[in-house]
Amino acid sequence: MSAPTTLKSWRLLNQLADSHRHDRIADYFDADSKRFEAMSLKVGGLFLDYSKNRVAPPVMQALIDLARDSNLEHRREQMFSGAAINITENRPVLHTALRNQSQRPVEVEGQDVMPAVRASLDKIKTFTHQVRDGQWRGPTGKRIRHIVNIGIGGSDLGPNMVCRALLDYQRADLDVHFVSNVDGRHLKKVLRGLDPEATLFVVSTKTFATQETLLNAQSAKRWLCKNSRCSDQEVGQHFVAVSTNKEAALEFGIREENTFEFWDWVGGRYSLWSSIGLPIALAVGFDAFSELLEGAYDMDRHFVEAPFEANMPVILALMGIWNSNFLGAETQAIIPYDQALHQLPAFLQQLDMESNGKSVDLNGNTVEHATGPIVWGQTGSNGQHAFFQLLHQGTRFVPVDFIASLKADEEVAEHHFALLTNMLAQASALMNGDTQENHLSYAGCPGNRPSNVLLLDELSPRNVGALIALYEHKVFVQGVIWNINSFDQWGVQLGKRLANDISRNIQSNTDNYDASTRGLMGIVNRGLRPETGDSGDLKVGSGT
Ligand SMILES: O=P(O)(O)OC[C@H]1O[C@](O)(CO)[C@@H](O)[C@@H]1O
């Protein structure tokens, strides 16, 4: 496909952005009393209100045309049918197969992958029951009370976010923890107070080659050997692995029967539906995990079947493209008004920024337009007392996604009422600002700032599954329109290579580094190894 900037609809959108530059969103509601009904959608347990975007009807039409001109229908069909759309890695992108509830086969190189997907779910189911029913015990006979997932990026953020979101579905006698940072204090903090003989480690890593995860897993093994009555041979009973690289897992010492597979056609940041979701199933039970998959499947069906005008992922994607490519927004704020969704911004940061943080298109050309926004966020109402000042009065234009669930426990009803009324107030304040005459004073809020509001009937596994699939497909649609590959992440390799180089060279071979890096290497080296010479000039602490 040629660059989107060459498309007629794209050029029209540029003209419309100019001609509507001074529009006020609030005026659209005066002009059309049915705007809220026209610009909101309900899909399953999710409700999206996108009427508070600076989008006049001709803009909406041109955006829909842009989706059509971008061959989105064909690209979507290619993804669902297993075409190798991840062209730089020559892989299909089939996270949707992991939650395919139909009997429809999904082929990869002519092979239906669904039998393997179902077999993997059966293994997760059996293992989950064994652990939760107390049949799976450590070699010293104790049942498992603590699950510790060791993984990073897509092997952490998804399961971590979902486990936090579904806290109400978890049992008090089985707790789930996540260790990701290579900083040893993360593992130390998590292991503090855990009974090693009642702890199960899930080593989650697609490649089984990620430094952070391997270092943390080795340290966890040492901790278990040192602090339990297990022999070296028995330690294996406390470790399972989730990976596409079974050989490496076996080499690490994981028993064959304790390995859970998945496949290279599943991107890390799209992998929580696979065995990478094992910690979720262990935390909330296999039935709730299945409901999560079913919710995502419902969203897949909607994405494939609904016309673009009433297609929630497509609409959300187009609002983002209008705000960033035509109105100049650099960032996208994600503000969940639900404490249980506090990990959602971090999860969406990887999903969106690792997918669409690209500047070379599918033809290998440098793009001439903005691509993935900077995604950031924090829970509301905390954000109100932190950065909302800038959202209301700052010079920057920040589109916001507000996300909340309607249902809450009786015991926190008063809190929940305050939470939701604050969210509604913030979305309204961003759009309307305050009265005219105040605008020039330091207390005035200019308003005219867009937001989407996403309401979940309740924070159930099904709705959480649908919510995540919604954003996965939003990211996909934007990648198609920007004509980039949303499914590789070559940009992360350089830093990893350099880290290996530096750790090899830091003691004796720093000449080939720039002066700043060389200087810092010296300081760090002296900090880490005081015996290598005085650190008179700058104390960086012992580090050991
Ligand atoms: O699951 P793995 O192979 O350990 O990789 C972890 C993460 O590292 C990345 O490759 C980025 O470095 C992510 O794409 C991935 O989710």
The ligand as a Tripos MOL2 file, in Angstrom:
@<TRIPOS>MOLECULE
LIG
   16    16     1     0     0
SMALL
NO_CHARGES

@<TRIPOS>ATOM
      1 O1          8.7410  -13.2440   26.7210 O.co2     1 LIG1
      2 P1         10.1460  -12.8950   26.4700 P.3       1 LIG1
      3 O2         10.7430  -13.6000   25.2950 O.co2     1 LIG1
      4 O3         10.9860  -13.0740   27.7190 O.co2     1 LIG1
      5 O4         10.2160  -11.3310   26.0790 O.3       1 LIG1
      6 C1          9.7680  -10.3740   26.9820 C.3       1 LIG1
      7 C2          9.4990   -9.0850   26.2790 C.3       1 LIG1
      8 O5         10.7010   -8.5610   25.7040 O.3       1 LIG1
      9 C3         10.3880   -7.9370   24.4500 C.3       1 LIG1
     10 O6         10.8940   -8.7230   23.4490 O.3       1 LIG1
     11 C4         10.9890   -6.5560   24.4140 C.3       1 LIG1
     12 O7         12.2960   -6.5800   24.7720 O.3       1 LIG1
     13 C5          8.8840   -7.8660   24.3920 C.3       1 LIG1
     14 O8          8.3860   -7.8080   23.1060 O.3       1 LIG1
     15 C6          8.5100   -9.1160   25.1280 C.3       1 LIG1
     16 O9          7.1910   -9.0980   25.5350 O.3       1 LIG1
@<TRIPOS>BOND
     1     1     2 2
     2     2     3 1
     3     2     4 1
     4     2     5 1
     5     5     6 1
     6     6     7 1
     7     7     8 1
     8     7    15 1
     9     8     9 1
    10     9    10 1
    11     9    11 1
    12     9    13 1
    13    11    12 1
    14    13    14 1
    15    13    15 1
    16    15    16 1
@<TRIPOS>SUBSTRUCTURE
     1 LIG1         1 GROUP 0 **** ****
